Amino acid sequence: MENLATKHRSVSTDVLVIGGGLAGIVTALDLLDANRNVVLIDRDVPKHFGGLAKLSFGGIFMVNSPVQRRLGIKDNVSLAFGDWCATAGYSETDLLPKQWAEKYVHQSIEDIYRYLGKHSVRFFPVVHWVERGLFRPGNSVPRFHMVWGTGHALIESLVNDLLNHKNRRNLTLFFSNRVTNLLTSQGRVAGCIARENETGQELVVHAEHTVVASGGIAGDLNLIRKNWPEQMGTPPEVMLNGSHPFAIGDLHTQVEGLSGKITHLDKMWNYAAGVHHPHPSMEGHGLSLVPPKSALWLNSKGERIGPIPLITGFDTKFLVEEVCKQDKKYSWQILNWKIAVKELAVSGAEYNDEIRNKKFFQFLKTILFGNSKLVKTMIRECSDFVVADSIPDLAAQMNRLTKDHSVNPSILEESVRSYDSMLSRGIKYHDDDQLRRIAQLRSYSGDRVRTCKYQKIVDKNAVPLIAIREFILTRKSLGGIQTDLDSRVLNVNGEPIEGLFAVGEAAGFGGGGIHGKGALEGTFLGSCIITARSAARKIIGIGC
């Protein structure tokens, strides 16, 4: 891909798209389909075209899809909208976010499934069931459609179609350029000023319409701390960055300077099981684990967090809140080799080679025999993994890692012994919520193949023992720039700012907060697509 920033100081176009993530790419594709001239500016280098979506697992929430129907999953928009609203917990003033949610569930098949199909994106034949809900329904049925090839394949397919579009001549790409100012003319937004990262050369883009697709604020830990939800107390002393280094909210500031309304920045989608990236590329770089369901989730002392035991797959927000209630706002998961090989996963494309590279038989092998390669890699390379052959030795290793001797070996031993003793008594006597949840998970075939059948922690046939230290990890901003249902940016009076649109995470995935307080997962990539297509349709309808 060429970088034209060294050849031009000033350009004019029909539409300027700021940000080369999923939302920006989809916006540009739809505009090219309508034969519009597009300039796309991205702060990153060409090989990272696609942003955070390219690093994602590639799960997309869709309602009543052909894949669901083929599996006999009975879904409908009414059920999905009810699930969404129950999870979101909207306030009385969250009118636009709720309208965006309703738009999503009604348009997911046409605007996501069929749209991506036209761009050669394919999905797993199994729909995953995440965010089932802990105290009330989350996803009443499985809706998490995994892209075959992860987010990497999703972006590669779309970028390929963008760069080989029949109207490719209408597209100009500027990489390694940071937008510093939005331009206005005669009461409307009319483009931007950007600077090339290394040379500082100024680029001026004049545009009839400007689309902000620059992501959220989750890549700036200082902004996360500043906007930390009040009900969750003080933010953790250590947090990891699982977002994007350029998701720093600088375009939010630009929009706010034009009287654009920024909402719900205290709503955020963080994860409870972050570990330090073995090969960090930014400060505080973390990986998001898919926490093993059969592991024990403990606090810094070695006590089991409760009274409701923590287990993934039901309510991510609850996990984060419970960890943040602890004296020290990090946690441990205690497991063994057998559990780790069958259940441990890392969210995203980077550590899922078999799926990312579409190696079906190698992927099938990991399902049938476990992913020992991943476990060995994490034990060897990740500083938050420790191993031992006994609980006392494991406690010593944990304390050696934290250097504060907070893990009490006796408490840790009792936490594990109590759990294992219940397993020894047999299924009829499993009076433990984690075991009931495991039974529920194993009742669905999509989860059964990746969940152990009531595995003890201390088991001579499953050594070594493993402890994983886990931190709160940032990922997505649930709030952002408020927009109407056409993705037009609204000012503080609720009126559209002429010439200005916002899509994807920059717009809080729709309306400045489509998810409310909590998400059903897979709705992030999907919202990027729907908000982008909404903006493109409006621009095409307005004319250029």
C-alpha positions as CSV (number, residue, x, y, z in Angstrom):
1,M,0.0,0.0,0.0
2,E,1.3,3.4,-0.9
3,N,1.7,6.2,1.5
4,L,1.0,9.5,-0.3
5,A,1.7,11.9,2.6
6,T,5.1,12.9,1.1
7,K,3.5,13.8,-2.2
8,H,0.7,16.1,-1.1
9,R,0.2,19.0,1.3
10,S,-3.4,19.7,0.4
11,V,-6.1,17.5,-1.1
12,S,-9.9,17.8,-1.6
13,T,-12.4,15.0,-1.5
14,D,-16.1,14.1,-1.2
15,V,-15.6,12.3,2.1
16,L,-12.8,12.2,4.7
17,V,-12.6,9.1,6.9
18,I,-10.4,9.5,10.0
19,G,-9.3,6.1,11.2
20,G,-8.4,2.9,9.5
21,G,-10.1,0.4,11.8
22,L,-13.1,-1.8,10.9
23,A,-15.6,1.1,11.0
24,G,-13.4,3.3,8.8
25,I,-12.8,0.5,6.2
26,V,-16.5,-0.4,5.9
27,T,-17.4,3.3,5.5
28,A,-14.8,3.7,2.7
29,L,-16.0,0.5,1.0
30,D,-19.6,1.5,0.9
31,L,-18.7,5.0,-0.4
32,L,-16.6,3.5,-3.1
33,D,-19.5,1.4,-4.1
34,A,-21.4,4.6,-4.7
35,N,-18.5,6.0,-6.7
36,R,-17.6,8.7,-4.1
37,N,-14.1,10.1,-3.7
38,V,-12.7,9.1,-0.3
39,V,-9.6,10.1,1.6
40,L,-8.8,7.8,4.5
41,I,-6.2,8.9,7.1
42,D,-4.8,6.5,9.7
43,R,-2.2,7.2,12.3
44,D,-0.7,3.8,12.2
45,V,1.6,2.1,9.5
46,P,0.1,0.2,6.6
47,K,0.8,-3.3,8.1
48,H,-1.5,-2.5,11.0
49,F,-4.4,-1.3,8.7
50,G,-7.5,-2.6,10.5
51,G,-6.7,-1.5,14.0
52,L,-7.9,-3.4,17.0
53,A,-10.4,-5.5,14.9
54,K,-7.5,-7.2,13.2
55,L,-6.2,-8.4,16.5
56,S,-9.6,-9.6,17.7
57,F,-11.0,-13.1,18.1
58,G,-13.5,-12.1,15.4
59,G,-16.8,-12.9,17.2
60,I,-19.9,-11.1,15.9
61,F,-23.3,-11.0,17.6
62,M,-26.1,-11.8,15.0
63,V,-29.8,-12.6,15.4
64,N,-31.6,-15.5,13.7
65,S,-28.7,-16.2,11.3
66,P,-28.6,-19.1,8.9
67,V,-25.9,-20.7,11.1
68,Q,-28.2,-20.5,14.1
69,R,-31.1,-22.0,12.2
70,R,-29.0,-24.8,10.8
71,L,-28.1,-25.7,14.4
72,G,-31.7,-25.6,15.5
73,I,-31.1,-22.5,17.6
74,K,-34.4,-20.6,17.8
75,D,-33.7,-16.9,18.0
76,N,-35.7,-13.7,17.0
77,V,-35.3,-9.9,17.2
78,S,-37.7,-9.6,20.1
79,L,-35.8,-12.0,22.3
80,A,-32.5,-10.5,21.3
81,F,-33.7,-6.9,22.0
82,G,-35.0,-8.0,25.4
83,D,-31.7,-9.6,26.3
84,W,-29.8,-6.5,25.1
85,C,-31.9,-4.1,27.2
86,A,-31.7,-6.3,30.3
87,T,-27.9,-6.4,30.0
88,A,-27.6,-2.7,29.1
89,G,-29.7,-1.4,32.1
90,Y,-30.4,1.8,30.2
91,S,-31.4,5.0,32.0
92,E,-34.5,7.0,31.1
93,T,-32.4,9.4,29.1
94,D,-30.7,6.7,27.0
95,L,-33.1,7.1,24.1
96,L,-30.6,7.1,21.2
97,P,-28.5,4.2,22.6
98,K,-31.6,2.1,22.9
99,Q,-32.8,3.0,19.4
100,W,-29.4,2.0,18.1
101,A,-29.7,-1.4,19.8
102,E,-33.1,-2.0,18.3
103,K,-31.6,-1.0,14.9
104,Y,-28.8,-3.5,15.4
105,V,-30.9,-6.5,16.2
106,H,-33.2,-5.8,13.2
107,Q,-30.4,-5.3,10.7
108,S,-27.7,-7.7,11.8
109,I,-28.5,-10.2,9.1
110,E,-28.7,-7.8,6.2
111,D,-26.0,-5.4,7.3
112,I,-23.6,-7.8,8.8
113,Y,-24.1,-11.4,7.8
114,R,-25.0,-10.9,4.1
115,Y,-22.7,-7.9,3.8
116,L,-19.6,-9.9,5.1
117,G,-20.6,-12.8,2.9
118,K,-20.3,-10.7,-0.2
119,H,-16.8,-9.8,1.0
120,S,-15.8,-13.5,1.3
121,V,-16.0,-13.6,5.1
122,R,-17.0,-17.0,6.5
123,F,-18.1,-18.2,9.9
124,F,-17.5,-21.2,12.1
125,P,-20.3,-23.8,11.8
126,V,-20.8,-23.6,15.6
127,V,-22.2,-20.6,17.3
128,H,-20.6,-19.8,20.7
129,W,-22.6,-19.0,23.8
130,V,-21.1,-16.2,25.8
131,E,-22.5,-13.7,28.3
132,R,-25.3,-16.0,29.3
133,G,-26.1,-13.8,32.3
134,L,-25.6,-14.6,35.9
135,F,-28.6,-13.3,37.8
136,R,-30.8,-12.6,34.9
137,P,-30.7,-13.6,31.2
138,G,-27.9,-12.3,29.1
139,N,-27.8,-14.1,25.8
140,S,-30.8,-16.4,26.0
141,V,-29.4,-18.4,23.1
142,P,-25.9,-18.7,21.4
143,R,-25.3,-15.6,19.2
144,F,-21.5,-15.3,19.1
145,H,-20.5,-16.1,15.5
146,M,-16.8,-16.6,15.1
147,V,-15.1,-15.5,11.8
148,W,-13.1,-18.4,10.4
149,G,-9.6,-16.9,10.5
150,T,-10.3,-14.5,13.4
151,G,-10.5,-10.8,13.1
152,H,-7.3,-11.0,11.0
153,A,-9.2,-12.7,8.2
154,L,-12.1,-10.3,8.6
155,I,-9.9,-7.3,8.0
156,E,-7.8,-9.0,5.3
157,S,-10.9,-9.8,3.3
158,L,-12.3,-6.2,3.6
159,V,-8.9,-4.6,2.9
160,N,-8.4,-6.8,-0.1
161,D,-11.7,-5.7,-1.5
162,L,-11.0,-2.1,-0.7
163,L,-7.6,-2.0,-2.5
164,N,-8.9,-3.9,-5.5
165,H,-12.2,-2.1,-5.8
166,K,-13.4,-1.2,-9.2
167,N,-13.4,2.5,-8.1
168,R,-10.0,2.2,-6.4
169,R,-8.9,5.4,-8.2
170,N,-11.3,7.3,-6.0
171,L,-9.5,6.3,-2.8
172,T,-6.5,8.0,-1.4
173,L,-4.8,6.5,1.7
174,F,-2.6,8.4,4.1
175,F,-0.8,6.3,6.8
176,S,1.3,7.5,9.7
177,N,-0.6,10.7,9.9
178,R,-2.2,12.1,13.1
179,V,-5.2,14.4,12.8
180,T,-4.5,17.5,14.9
181,N,-7.5,19.7,14.0
182,L,-10.9,19.5,12.4
183,L,-11.6,22.3,9.9
184,T,-14.8,24.3,9.7
185,S,-16.2,26.5,6.9
186,Q,-19.5,28.3,6.8
187,G,-20.9,26.6,9.8
188,R,-20.0,23.0,8.9
189,V,-17.1,20.7,9.4
190,A,-15.0,20.7,6.2
191,G,-12.0,18.4,6.7
192,C,-8.9,18.3,8.8
193,I,-5.3,19.1,9.3
194,A,-3.0,16.2,9.9
195,R,0.8,15.8,10.5
196,E,3.0,13.0,9.3
197,N,4.4,11.1,12.3
198,E,8.1,11.2,11.6
199,T,8.6,14.3,9.4
200,G,5.9,16.6,10.9
201,Q,4.8,17.5,7.4
202,E,1.4,19.1,7.4
203,L,-1.5,17.7,5.4
204,V,-4.7,19.6,4.8
205,V,-7.7,17.7,3.6
206,H,-10.8,19.6,2.4
207,A,-13.9,17.5,2.5
208,E,-17.7,17.8,2.0
209,H,-18.2,15.2,4.8
210,T,-16.0,14.1,7.6
211,V,-16.3,10.7,9.3
212,V,-14.6,10.2,12.7
213,A,-13.6,6.5,13.1
214,S,-10.7,6.9,15.4
215,G,-11.6,4.5,18.2
216,G,-12.3,5.1,21.9
217,I,-10.3,6.0,25.0
218,A,-9.3,2.5,26.3
219,G,-5.7,2.8,25.0
220,D,-5.0,5.6,27.5
221,L,-4.8,4.3,31.0
222,N,-4.8,7.8,32.4
223,L,-8.1,8.5,30.7
224,I,-9.5,5.2,32.0
225,R,-8.5,6.2,35.5
226,K,-10.0,9.7,35.1
227,N,-13.4,8.2,33.9
228,W,-13.4,5.2,36.2
229,P,-16.9,4.3,37.2
230,E,-17.7,5.9,40.6
231,Q,-19.6,2.8,41.9
232,M,-16.4,0.7,41.5
233,G,-14.3,2.8,43.9
234,T,-10.8,3.7,43.0
235,P,-9.2,2.1,39.9
236,P,-6.7,-0.8,40.4
237,E,-3.2,0.2,41.0
238,V,-2.1,-2.0,38.1
239,M,-4.1,-2.1,34.9
240,L,-3.1,-3.6,31.6
241,N,-3.8,-2.1,28.2
242,G,-5.6,-4.5,25.9
243,S,-6.8,-1.9,23.6
244,H,-4.9,0.0,20.9
245,P,-2.1,2.5,21.5
246,F,-3.8,5.1,19.4
247,A,-7.2,4.8,21.1
248,I,-6.6,7.9,23.2
249,G,-9.7,10.0,22.6
250,D,-7.9,12.9,20.9
251,L,-10.7,13.2,18.2
252,H,-13.2,13.2,21.1
253,T,-11.5,16.4,22.3
254,Q,-11.7,17.9,18.8
255,V,-15.4,17.1,18.4
256,E,-16.1,18.4,21.9
257,G,-14.4,21.7,20.9
258,L,-17.0,22.0,18.1
259,S,-19.8,21.6,20.8
260,G,-20.2,17.9,20.0
261,K,-21.7,15.9,22.8
262,I,-19.5,13.3,24.5
263,T,-21.4,10.8,26.7
264,H,-21.0,7.8,29.0
265,L,-17.2,7.7,29.1
266,D,-17.5,6.1,32.5
267,K,-19.1,3.1,30.8
268,M,-16.3,0.7,29.7
269,W,-15.8,-2.9,28.8
270,N,-12.8,-4.2,30.7
271,Y,-11.8,-7.8,31.4
272,A,-10.8,-9.4,34.6
273,A,-8.2,-11.9,33.3
274,G,-5.4,-9.8,31.8
275,V,-1.8,-10.9,31.9
276,H,1.3,-9.1,30.8
277,H,2.1,-9.6,27.1
278,P,5.2,-11.6,26.7
279,H,6.4,-9.3,23.9
280,P,4.9,-5.9,24.7
281,S,4.6,-3.3,22.0
282,M,3.2,-0.5,24.2
283,E,3.3,0.5,27.8
284,G,1.3,-1.8,30.0
285,H,0.6,-4.1,27.1
286,G,-1.7,-7.0,28.2
287,L,-3.3,-10.1,26.8
288,S,-6.9,-11.0,27.6
289,L,-7.2,-14.7,28.7
290,V,-10.3,-16.7,28.2
291,P,-10.2,-17.8,31.8
292,P,-10.4,-21.6,32.4
293,K,-13.8,-22.5,33.7
294,S,-12.5,-25.3,35.9
295,A,-9.9,-23.2,37.6
296,L,-10.4,-21.7,41.1
297,W,-10.6,-17.9,41.1
298,L,-8.8,-16.5,44.2
299,N,-7.9,-13.2,45.7
300,S,-4.4,-12.0,46.6
301,K,-4.5,-14.0,49.9
302,G,-5.4,-17.3,48.2
303,E,-9.0,-17.1,49.3
304,R,-11.7,-18.1,46.9
305,I,-13.6,-15.0,45.7
306,G,-17.2,-15.2,46.7
307,P,-19.7,-16.0,48.1
308,I,-20.6,-16.4,44.4
309,P,-17.6,-18.1,42.8
310,L,-16.2,-16.5,39.7
311,I,-16.5,-18.3,36.4
312,T,-16.3,-17.0,32.9
313,G,-19.0,-17.2,30.2
314,F,-21.8,-15.6,32.1
315,D,-21.2,-12.0,33.1
316,T,-17.9,-10.3,32.3
317,K,-18.9,-7.0,34.1
318,F,-19.6,-9.0,37.3
319,L,-16.2,-10.6,37.2
320,V,-14.5,-7.2,36.9
321,E,-16.6,-5.7,39.7
322,E,-15.9,-8.6,42.1
323,V,-12.1,-8.4,41.5
324,C,-12.2,-4.7,42.1
325,K,-14.0,-5.3,45.5
326,Q,-10.9,-7.1,46.8
327,D,-8.3,-5.4,49.0
328,K,-5.8,-5.8,46.2
329,K,-7.5,-5.4,42.9
330,Y,-5.9,-8.3,41.1
331,S,-6.6,-12.1,41.3
332,W,-5.2,-15.6,40.9
333,Q,-6.5,-18.6,39.0
334,I,-5.4,-21.9,40.3
335,L,-5.5,-24.9,38.0
336,N,-3.4,-27.8,36.7
337,W,-1.9,-29.0,33.4
338,K,-5.0,-31.0,32.4
339,I,-7.4,-28.0,32.9
340,A,-5.0,-25.6,31.2
341,V,-4.5,-27.7,28.1
342,K,-8.2,-28.2,27.6
343,E,-9.6,-24.8,28.7
344,L,-7.0,-22.1,28.5
345,A,-7.2,-19.7,25.6
346,V,-6.0,-16.2,24.7
347,S,-8.6,-13.9,23.2
348,G,-7.6,-12.5,19.8
349,A,-5.8,-13.5,16.7
350,E,-2.2,-13.4,17.9
351,Y,-2.1,-16.6,19.9
352,N,-4.6,-18.6,17.9
353,D,-2.4,-19.6,14.9
354,E,-4.5,-22.6,13.8
355,I,-7.7,-20.5,13.5
356,R,-6.0,-17.3,12.2
357,N,-4.2,-19.2,9.5
358,K,-7.3,-21.4,8.7
359,K,-5.6,-24.7,9.5
360,F,-8.6,-26.8,10.1
361,F,-7.0,-30.1,11.0
362,Q,-4.5,-28.5,13.4
363,F,-7.4,-26.6,15.0
364,L,-9.4,-29.9,15.3
365,K,-6.4,-31.5,16.9
366,T,-6.3,-28.8,19.7
367,I,-10.0,-29.4,20.3
368,L,-9.6,-33.2,20.6
369,F,-6.3,-33.3,22.4
370,G,-5.8,-29.9,24.0
371,N,-3.6,-26.9,23.2
372,S,-0.4,-27.9,25.0
373,K,1.6,-25.6,22.7
374,L,-0.2,-22.5,24.0
375,V,0.2,-23.6,27.7
376,K,3.9,-24.3,27.3
377,T,4.3,-20.9,25.6
378,M,2.5,-19.0,28.3
379,I,4.4,-20.8,31.1
380,R,7.7,-20.1,29.4
381,E,7.1,-16.6,28.3
382,C,4.5,-14.9,30.4
383,S,5.7,-13.5,33.7
384,D,2.2,-14.0,35.4
385,F,2.4,-17.8,35.1
386,V,4.0,-19.9,37.9
387,V,4.1,-23.7,38.2
388,A,4.8,-26.2,41.1
389,D,4.1,-29.8,42.1
390,S,2.4,-29.1,45.4
391,I,0.2,-26.4,46.9
392,P,2.9,-25.2,49.4
393,D,5.4,-24.9,46.6
394,L,2.9,-23.1,44.5
395,A,2.2,-20.6,47.3
396,A,5.9,-20.0,47.5
397,Q,6.2,-19.3,43.8
398,M,3.2,-17.0,43.9
399,N,4.7,-15.0,46.8
400,R,8.1,-14.9,45.0
401,L,6.3,-13.4,42.0
402,T,4.4,-10.7,43.9
403,K,7.3,-10.1,46.4
404,D,4.8,-9.1,49.1
405,H,4.1,-12.6,50.6
406,S,0.4,-11.9,50.5
407,V,-0.6,-15.5,49.7
408,N,-1.2,-17.4,52.9
409,P,-0.2,-21.1,52.1
410,S,-2.7,-22.4,54.7
411,I,-5.5,-20.4,53.2
412,L,-4.6,-21.5,49.7
413,E,-4.4,-25.1,50.8
414,E,-7.9,-24.9,52.4
415,S,-9.4,-23.2,49.3
416,V,-8.2,-26.0,47.0
417,R,-8.9,-28.8,49.5
418,S,-12.5,-27.7,50.1
419,Y,-13.2,-27.6,46.3
420,D,-11.6,-31.0,45.6
421,S,-13.4,-32.6,48.5
422,M,-16.7,-31.8,47.1
423,L,-15.7,-33.3,43.8
424,S,-14.7,-36.5,45.6
425,R,-18.2,-36.8,47.0
426,G,-19.7,-37.2,43.5
427,I,-22.1,-35.3,41.3
428,K,-25.2,-35.8,43.5
429,Y,-23.5,-33.8,46.2
430,H,-22.1,-30.9,44.1
431,D,-23.4,-28.1,46.3
432,D,-21.2,-25.4,44.6
433,D,-22.3,-22.7,42.2
434,Q,-19.2,-23.1,40.0
435,L,-19.9,-26.8,39.6
436,R,-23.5,-26.1,38.7
437,R,-22.3,-23.6,36.1
438,I,-19.9,-26.1,34.7
439,A,-22.8,-28.6,34.3
440,Q,-24.8,-25.9,32.5
441,L,-21.9,-25.1,30.2
442,R,-21.3,-28.8,29.4
443,S,-25.0,-29.2,28.4
444,Y,-24.2,-27.2,25.2
445,S,-22.0,-28.9,22.7
446,G,-20.1,-25.8,21.8
447,D,-18.9,-25.5,25.4
448,R,-18.6,-29.2,26.3
449,V,-15.6,-29.8,24.0
450,R,-13.6,-27.1,25.8
451,T,-14.7,-27.7,29.4
452,C,-13.4,-30.4,31.7
453,K,-15.8,-32.8,33.4
454,Y,-15.5,-32.0,37.1
455,Q,-11.7,-31.9,37.3
456,K,-10.0,-31.7,40.7
457,I,-7.1,-29.2,41.1
458,V,-4.8,-31.6,43.0
459,D,-4.5,-34.7,40.8
460,K,-1.3,-36.7,40.4
461,N,-2.3,-37.4,36.8
462,A,-2.7,-33.7,36.0
463,V,0.5,-32.1,37.3
464,P,2.1,-29.6,37.4
465,L,-0.1,-27.1,39.3
466,I,-0.4,-23.7,37.7
467,A,-1.2,-20.3,39.2
468,I,-2.0,-17.3,36.9
469,R,-1.9,-13.8,38.3
470,E,-4.5,-11.8,36.5
471,F,-5.1,-8.0,36.3
472,I,-8.0,-5.8,35.1
473,L,-7.4,-5.2,31.4
474,T,-8.9,-2.4,29.3
475,R,-10.5,-3.2,25.9
476,K,-13.4,-1.1,24.7
477,S,-15.0,2.2,25.5
478,L,-18.8,1.9,25.8
479,G,-19.3,5.6,25.6
480,G,-18.2,8.2,23.1
481,I,-19.4,10.8,20.6
482,Q,-23.2,11.0,20.5
483,T,-24.8,10.4,17.1
484,D,-28.3,10.1,15.6
485,L,-29.4,6.9,13.8
486,D,-27.7,8.2,10.6
487,S,-24.3,8.4,12.5
488,R,-24.4,12.2,12.4
489,V,-22.6,13.8,15.3
490,L,-25.0,15.7,17.6
491,N,-24.1,18.9,19.5
492,V,-25.0,19.6,23.1
493,N,-28.5,20.7,22.0
494,G,-29.1,17.4,20.2
495,E,-28.8,18.9,16.8
496,P,-26.6,17.5,14.0
497,I,-23.3,19.2,13.3
498,E,-23.3,19.7,9.6
499,G,-20.7,17.6,7.7
500,L,-19.6,15.6,10.7
501,F,-20.2,11.8,11.3
502,A,-18.9,9.4,13.9
503,V,-18.8,5.6,13.6
504,G,-17.6,2.5,15.5
505,E,-16.0,2.9,19.0
506,A,-15.6,6.6,18.6
507,A,-19.4,6.9,18.6
508,G,-19.7,4.6,21.6
509,F,-20.6,2.0,19.0
510,G,-23.8,4.0,18.2
511,G,-25.5,6.9,19.9
512,G,-22.7,7.5,22.3
513,G,-23.4,4.3,24.3
514,I,-25.4,1.6,22.5
515,H,-24.4,-1.0,25.1
516,G,-25.5,0.9,28.2
517,K,-23.7,-0.6,31.2
518,G,-22.9,-4.0,29.8
519,A,-22.5,-5.8,26.5
520,L,-23.6,-9.2,25.1
521,E,-20.1,-9.7,23.4
522,G,-19.7,-9.8,19.6
523,T,-21.7,-6.6,19.5
524,F,-18.5,-4.5,19.1
525,L,-17.4,-5.6,15.6
526,G,-21.0,-5.7,14.5
527,S,-21.7,-2.2,15.7
528,C,-18.7,-0.9,13.9
529,I,-20.2,-2.3,10.7
530,I,-23.7,-1.1,11.2
531,T,-22.7,2.5,12.3
532,A,-20.3,2.7,9.3
533,R,-23.0,1.6,6.8
534,S,-25.5,4.0,8.4
535,A,-23.1,6.9,7.9
536,A,-22.3,5.9,4.3
537,R,-26.0,5.6,3.4
538,K,-26.7,9.1,4.8
539,I,-23.8,10.6,2.9
540,I,-24.8,9.0,-0.3
541,G,-28.4,10.1,0.2
542,I,-27.3,13.7,0.9
543,G,-25.0,13.7,-2.2
544,C,-21.6,15.1,-2.5
